């Protein structure tokens, strides 16, 4: 993966690295991911939010 780590929505510690302190997802220029992997990260963050592992806002 471009960012260097495999992101899974069940691994909360890794997912939290891709959101900022207010709960928003970080942009590509910050994460260092290509467009394909940024979309994948986005899906994983949204899944983690939906099942309640991470909050929508802080």
Secondary structure, 3 states (H helix, E strand, C coil): CCCCCCCCCCCHHHHHCCECCCCCECCHHHHCCCHHHHHHHHHHHHHHHHCCCCCCCC
